[in-house]
Amino acid sequence: MPDQVLVLIGTRKGAFVMETGPARTAWKVRGPYLEGHNVMHMALDPRTRTLFAAVGDPWFGSRVHRSNDLGQTWDEPKTGPAFPPETGLKLEKVWNVTPGQASEPGVIYAGVEPAALFKSADNGVSWEFVKSLNDHPTRPNWQPGAGGLCLHTIVLDPVDSKRMYVAISAAGVFRTTDGSKTWQTANRGTRANFMPDQPPVYPEFGQCVHKVVLNPSEPRRLYQQNHCGVYRSDNGADQWVEITEGLPTEWGFGIAVHPHSADTIWVCPGTSGYKHWVPEGSMAVYRSRNRGKSWDKLTKGLPQKSAFVNVLREGMAVDALQPAGIYVGTNTGQLFHSADEGDSWRQAATLFPHINSVGTATP
């Protein structure tokens, strides 16, 4: 078992690192780092122990920062992802940073707004625009969600290095199986019902997917929290099956999958696309241990009254221990954590700024 657990917290005003031992009972909080920066996402590269932070705001610019000492110090990148002039696009925000596979040393991916994918082959020093995704025939018709037109999720297949999934709000899921040479829409079975009383609509693209997750033990099994429900795919996103039944609402952002069991997932439902808080101001995390066939409501230790909080798309994370630890951050700065897979919860002592993202690492 790892002797250290890190929780990586990206906020609107900087980055924080919580660290503990395997018991996960006492925590040390470090930070803020990158003070004042809008940190959208953080990820530790296990190949090099480099910590990356995706930053995007109008004051400090949109870059990918790096730390070689688990967040104690950070570089000041000279360049960041930038669109070629011929696209007519201007980078607004870096939403996601994802280290590549063990088989592709030095490779780092970044998802940005307006929706596009960038790739670095030198650990984030320089960036290459992935033109093939931008050239997809549906691109002229992509529309922004409420948070903008953003590529916010990057999922790498742990077995097949040429297979990757990206999620775009509000264009849907796209998949490549040839190392980004070509891309296909991968939204069959997911709805795009954004208006009240609208009949079921299943377009090729245009879905407002909020987050996609994958368990490495079953790489063709994926789950997604969508604007219009929760879904599972058992065949690498060829087809999605809705598994919303048993949840209080179909809308939400956060979703997480168990590190050792692809059958177990957690979601934190919100009220609706217009009411960005937990239903009735009563916070609950829902867990399924059977691929979404049924759900258990988990509330012990979570606020049950006047909790008008929201959990964003990167606001849920799971550590790799047994039993798994679950971490949920809110847009009002509370971080809740569970060391028993959600059966009971505690709130971190620190009150953070608005939490954009929560991640874990066992260096």
C-alpha positions as CSV (number, residue, x, y, z in Angstrom):
1,M,0.0,0.0,0.0
2,P,1.3,3.5,-0.8
3,D,2.7,5.4,2.2
4,Q,1.4,8.8,1.1
5,V,-1.8,10.1,-0.5
6,L,-2.0,13.5,-2.1
7,V,-5.2,15.4,-2.9
8,L,-4.7,18.0,-5.6
9,I,-7.1,20.9,-5.3
10,G,-7.5,23.5,-8.1
11,T,-9.3,26.7,-7.1
12,R,-10.2,30.0,-8.6
13,K,-7.4,31.6,-6.6
14,G,-4.6,29.1,-6.6
15,A,-3.6,25.5,-6.0
16,F,-3.5,23.5,-2.8
17,V,-2.1,20.0,-1.9
18,M,-3.5,17.9,1.0
19,E,-1.3,15.0,2.1
20,T,-1.7,12.1,4.5
21,G,-0.8,8.6,5.2
22,P,-2.7,5.4,4.3
23,A,-5.1,5.8,7.3
24,R,-6.3,9.1,5.9
25,T,-7.3,10.5,9.3
26,A,-4.9,13.5,9.7
27,W,-4.2,15.8,6.8
28,K,-1.5,18.4,6.1
29,V,-2.6,21.2,3.8
30,R,0.0,23.0,1.7
31,G,-0.5,26.1,-0.4
32,P,-1.8,28.3,-1.9
33,Y,0.5,27.9,-4.8
34,L,0.1,29.8,-8.1
35,E,-1.6,32.4,-6.0
36,G,-4.4,34.3,-7.7
37,H,-4.4,32.0,-10.7
38,N,-7.6,30.2,-11.8
39,V,-6.4,26.6,-11.6
40,M,-8.9,24.5,-13.6
41,H,-7.2,21.1,-13.2
42,M,-4.2,19.4,-11.8
43,A,-2.5,16.0,-12.6
44,L,0.6,14.2,-11.4
45,D,2.6,12.4,-14.1
46,P,3.6,9.1,-12.5
47,R,6.3,8.6,-15.1
48,T,8.3,11.6,-13.9
49,R,6.6,12.7,-10.7
50,T,5.9,16.1,-12.4
51,L,2.8,17.9,-11.2
52,F,0.9,19.8,-13.9
53,A,-1.6,22.6,-13.4
54,A,-4.0,23.8,-16.1
55,V,-4.5,27.6,-15.6
56,G,-6.9,29.9,-17.4
57,D,-7.8,33.4,-16.6
58,P,-7.6,36.9,-18.2
59,W,-5.1,38.3,-15.8
60,F,-2.3,35.6,-15.8
61,G,-3.1,34.0,-19.1
62,S,-3.8,30.4,-20.0
63,R,-0.8,28.1,-19.6
64,V,0.2,24.7,-18.2
65,H,2.5,25.1,-15.2
66,R,4.8,22.4,-13.9
67,S,6.3,21.5,-10.5
68,N,9.1,19.0,-10.0
69,D,8.7,18.9,-6.2
70,L,5.1,17.9,-5.7
71,G,3.9,21.5,-5.7
72,Q,6.4,23.2,-3.5
73,T,7.7,25.4,-6.4
74,W,6.4,26.0,-9.9
75,D,7.9,27.1,-13.2
76,E,6.8,30.1,-15.1
77,P,6.1,28.7,-18.6
78,K,7.4,30.9,-21.4
79,T,4.8,29.6,-23.8
80,G,1.5,27.7,-23.7
81,P,-0.9,26.1,-26.2
82,A,-1.6,28.6,-29.0
83,F,-3.9,28.3,-32.0
84,P,-2.3,28.6,-35.5
85,P,-3.2,32.0,-37.0
86,E,-5.1,30.5,-39.9
87,T,-7.7,29.0,-37.5
88,G,-8.9,32.5,-36.5
89,L,-9.2,31.2,-32.9
90,K,-7.8,32.6,-29.7
91,L,-7.1,30.6,-26.6
92,E,-9.4,31.5,-23.7
93,K,-8.7,28.9,-21.1
94,V,-6.9,25.6,-20.5
95,W,-9.4,23.2,-18.9
96,N,-7.6,19.9,-18.6
97,V,-4.1,18.5,-18.5
98,T,-3.5,14.8,-18.9
99,P,-0.1,13.0,-18.9
100,G,0.3,10.5,-21.7
101,Q,0.9,6.7,-21.5
102,A,4.0,5.0,-20.3
103,S,4.6,4.0,-23.9
104,E,4.8,7.7,-25.0
105,P,7.4,9.3,-22.7
106,G,7.3,13.1,-22.6
107,V,3.7,13.3,-24.0
108,I,1.2,15.5,-22.3
109,Y,-2.3,16.5,-23.5
110,A,-4.2,19.6,-22.9
111,G,-7.9,20.4,-23.5
112,V,-8.8,24.0,-24.0
113,E,-11.5,26.6,-24.8
114,P,-12.5,27.2,-27.5
115,A,-12.8,23.4,-27.8
116,A,-9.5,21.9,-29.1
117,L,-6.8,19.4,-28.2
118,F,-3.1,20.1,-27.9
119,K,-0.2,17.7,-27.5
120,S,3.2,18.2,-26.0
121,A,6.1,15.8,-26.8
122,D,8.6,17.5,-24.4
123,N,6.8,17.4,-21.0
124,G,4.8,20.6,-21.6
125,V,7.6,22.8,-22.8
126,S,6.1,23.3,-26.3
127,W,2.6,22.4,-27.7
128,E,1.3,21.1,-31.0
129,F,-2.2,21.8,-32.1
130,V,-4.2,18.6,-33.0
131,K,-5.5,19.8,-36.3
132,S,-7.4,16.6,-37.1
133,L,-10.0,17.1,-34.3
134,N,-10.5,20.7,-35.3
135,D,-11.0,19.5,-38.9
136,H,-13.9,17.2,-38.0
137,P,-16.8,17.9,-40.3
138,T,-19.1,18.7,-37.4
139,R,-16.8,21.5,-36.1
140,P,-18.6,24.4,-37.7
141,N,-21.7,23.4,-35.8
142,W,-20.3,23.0,-32.3
143,Q,-22.2,25.1,-29.8
144,P,-21.0,26.3,-26.4
145,G,-22.6,25.1,-23.1
146,A,-23.2,27.5,-20.3
147,G,-19.5,27.4,-19.4
148,G,-18.3,28.0,-22.9
149,L,-17.2,25.8,-25.8
150,C,-14.6,23.7,-24.0
151,L,-12.8,20.4,-24.3
152,H,-12.8,19.6,-20.7
153,T,-12.2,15.8,-20.5
154,I,-9.4,13.6,-21.9
155,V,-9.5,9.8,-21.4
156,L,-6.7,7.6,-22.6
157,D,-7.1,3.9,-23.2
158,P,-4.7,2.1,-20.9
159,V,-4.2,-0.8,-23.2
160,D,-4.4,0.7,-26.7
161,S,-2.2,3.8,-27.0
162,K,-3.8,4.9,-30.2
163,R,-7.3,5.1,-28.6
164,M,-8.5,8.2,-26.9
165,Y,-11.7,9.9,-25.9
166,V,-12.4,13.6,-25.5
167,A,-15.5,15.3,-24.2
168,I,-16.7,18.7,-25.4
169,S,-19.4,20.8,-24.0
170,A,-21.7,21.0,-25.9
171,A,-20.6,18.9,-28.8
172,G,-20.4,15.5,-27.2
173,V,-17.9,12.7,-27.0
174,F,-15.3,12.1,-29.8
175,R,-13.1,9.1,-30.2
176,T,-9.9,8.3,-32.1
177,T,-8.6,4.8,-32.6
178,D,-5.6,5.7,-34.8
179,G,-3.5,8.0,-32.7
180,S,-5.5,11.2,-33.5
181,K,-5.2,10.8,-37.3
182,T,-9.0,10.7,-37.5
183,W,-11.9,11.2,-35.0
184,Q,-15.4,9.8,-34.8
185,T,-18.5,11.0,-32.9
186,A,-19.3,8.6,-30.1
187,N,-22.7,9.7,-28.7
188,R,-25.1,7.0,-29.8
189,G,-27.7,6.5,-27.1
190,T,-27.2,9.8,-25.3
191,R,-29.9,12.4,-25.2
192,A,-29.8,16.1,-26.0
193,N,-33.0,17.3,-24.3
194,F,-32.3,20.8,-23.2
195,M,-35.8,22.3,-23.4
196,P,-38.7,21.4,-21.0
197,D,-41.2,18.8,-22.3
198,Q,-39.0,18.1,-25.3
199,P,-39.3,14.5,-26.7
200,P,-36.2,12.3,-26.6
201,V,-33.6,13.6,-29.1
202,Y,-30.5,11.5,-29.9
203,P,-28.4,13.4,-32.4
204,E,-25.0,12.4,-33.8
205,F,-23.4,15.3,-31.9
206,G,-24.5,18.3,-29.9
207,Q,-24.8,16.5,-26.5
208,C,-23.7,18.4,-23.4
209,V,-21.5,15.8,-21.9
210,H,-20.2,16.9,-18.5
211,K,-17.6,14.3,-17.6
212,V,-16.4,10.8,-18.8
213,V,-14.5,8.3,-16.7
214,L,-12.9,4.9,-17.3
215,N,-11.5,2.1,-15.1
216,P,-8.2,0.7,-16.4
217,S,-9.2,-2.9,-15.5
218,E,-12.0,-2.8,-18.1
219,P,-10.9,-0.2,-20.7
220,R,-14.0,-0.6,-22.9
221,R,-16.3,0.3,-20.0
222,L,-16.9,4.0,-19.7
223,Y,-19.3,6.1,-17.7
224,Q,-20.5,9.7,-18.3
225,Q,-22.5,12.3,-16.4
226,N,-24.4,14.3,-19.0
227,H,-26.6,17.3,-18.9
228,C,-29.3,14.8,-19.7
229,G,-28.6,11.8,-17.5
230,V,-25.9,9.3,-16.5
231,Y,-24.8,6.7,-19.0
232,R,-22.6,3.6,-19.3
233,S,-20.9,2.1,-22.4
234,D,-19.6,-1.5,-22.4
235,N,-18.1,-1.3,-25.9
236,G,-15.7,1.6,-26.0
237,A,-18.4,4.3,-26.7
238,D,-19.9,2.5,-29.7
239,Q,-23.2,2.7,-27.7
240,W,-24.3,4.3,-24.5
241,V,-27.0,3.0,-22.1
242,E,-28.8,5.4,-19.7
243,I,-28.5,4.5,-16.0
244,T,-30.2,7.5,-14.5
245,E,-33.1,5.6,-12.9
246,G,-32.8,5.7,-9.1
247,L,-31.2,9.1,-9.0
248,P,-33.1,12.2,-7.9
249,T,-32.3,14.2,-11.0
250,E,-30.7,13.6,-14.4
251,W,-28.4,16.6,-14.2
252,G,-25.0,16.9,-12.5
253,F,-21.3,17.4,-13.2
254,G,-19.2,15.1,-11.1
255,I,-18.7,11.3,-11.6
256,A,-16.0,9.0,-10.4
257,V,-15.2,5.3,-10.9
258,H,-13.7,2.9,-8.4
259,P,-10.0,2.3,-9.0
260,H,-10.3,-1.5,-8.6
261,S,-13.8,-2.3,-9.6
262,A,-15.3,-1.1,-12.9
263,D,-18.8,-1.9,-11.6
264,T,-18.7,0.8,-8.8
265,I,-19.2,4.5,-9.5
266,W,-20.2,7.6,-7.6
267,V,-22.1,10.7,-8.7
268,C,-23.2,13.9,-6.9
269,P,-26.5,15.0,-8.6
270,G,-27.4,18.7,-9.0
271,T,-30.9,20.1,-9.3
272,S,-30.9,21.2,-13.0
273,G,-29.1,23.2,-15.6
274,Y,-30.8,26.4,-14.2
275,K,-30.4,25.5,-10.5
276,H,-26.8,24.7,-9.8
277,W,-27.1,23.2,-6.4
278,V,-27.8,19.9,-4.8
279,P,-31.5,18.9,-4.7
280,E,-33.4,20.6,-1.9
281,G,-30.1,21.9,-0.4
282,S,-29.4,18.4,1.0
283,M,-26.1,17.1,-0.1
284,A,-25.8,13.4,-1.0
285,V,-23.4,11.2,-3.0
286,Y,-24.9,8.3,-4.8
287,R,-23.0,5.0,-5.3
288,S,-23.7,2.1,-7.6
289,R,-21.9,-1.2,-7.2
290,N,-23.6,-2.9,-10.1
291,R,-22.8,-0.7,-13.2
292,G,-25.7,1.7,-12.5
293,K,-28.5,-0.8,-12.2
294,S,-29.3,0.5,-8.7
295,W,-28.1,3.4,-6.5
296,D,-27.4,3.9,-2.8
297,K,-27.8,7.4,-1.3
298,L,-24.9,8.3,1.0
299,T,-25.3,11.2,3.4
300,K,-23.6,10.4,6.7
301,G,-21.5,13.4,7.5
302,L,-22.7,15.5,4.6
303,P,-24.7,18.7,5.2
304,Q,-28.5,18.0,5.0
305,K,-29.9,21.5,5.4
306,S,-29.3,24.8,3.5
307,A,-26.4,23.3,1.5
308,F,-26.9,25.2,-1.7
309,V,-23.6,24.0,-3.1
310,N,-22.5,22.7,-6.5
311,V,-19.9,20.1,-7.4
312,L,-18.2,20.9,-10.7
313,R,-17.1,18.4,-13.4
314,E,-13.6,17.9,-11.9
315,G,-14.9,18.1,-8.4
316,M,-14.9,14.4,-7.6
317,A,-11.9,12.1,-7.3
318,V,-11.0,8.6,-5.9
319,D,-7.7,7.4,-4.5
320,A,-6.1,4.0,-5.2
321,L,-6.2,2.6,-1.7
322,Q,-8.3,-0.3,-0.3
323,P,-11.0,0.7,0.7
324,A,-11.0,3.6,-1.8
325,G,-11.1,7.1,-0.5
326,I,-13.6,9.6,-2.2
327,Y,-13.1,13.3,-2.3
328,V,-15.8,15.9,-3.3
329,G,-15.1,19.6,-3.6
330,T,-17.8,22.4,-3.8
331,N,-18.0,25.7,-5.5
332,T,-18.2,27.3,-2.1
333,G,-14.9,25.9,-0.9
334,Q,-15.7,22.9,1.2
335,L,-13.9,19.6,0.6
336,F,-15.6,16.5,1.9
337,H,-13.7,13.2,2.1
338,S,-14.5,9.6,2.9
339,A,-12.0,6.8,3.7
340,D,-14.7,4.0,3.4
341,E,-16.0,4.4,-0.1
342,G,-18.7,6.9,0.8
343,D,-20.3,5.2,3.8
344,S,-19.3,8.2,6.0
345,W,-17.9,11.6,5.3
346,R,-15.8,14.3,7.0
347,Q,-15.1,17.9,6.0
348,A,-11.5,19.1,5.6
349,A,-10.6,21.7,8.2
350,T,-9.5,24.2,5.5
351,L,-12.1,26.4,3.8
352,F,-10.8,26.7,0.2
353,P,-11.7,29.3,-2.5
354,H,-14.2,28.1,-5.1
355,I,-13.0,24.6,-6.0
356,N,-12.7,23.9,-9.7
357,S,-11.0,20.5,-9.4
358,V,-10.0,17.6,-7.1
359,G,-7.5,15.0,-8.0
360,T,-5.5,12.3,-6.2
361,A,-2.0,10.8,-6.5
362,T,0.0,8.2,-4.6
363,P,3.6,9.2,-5.5
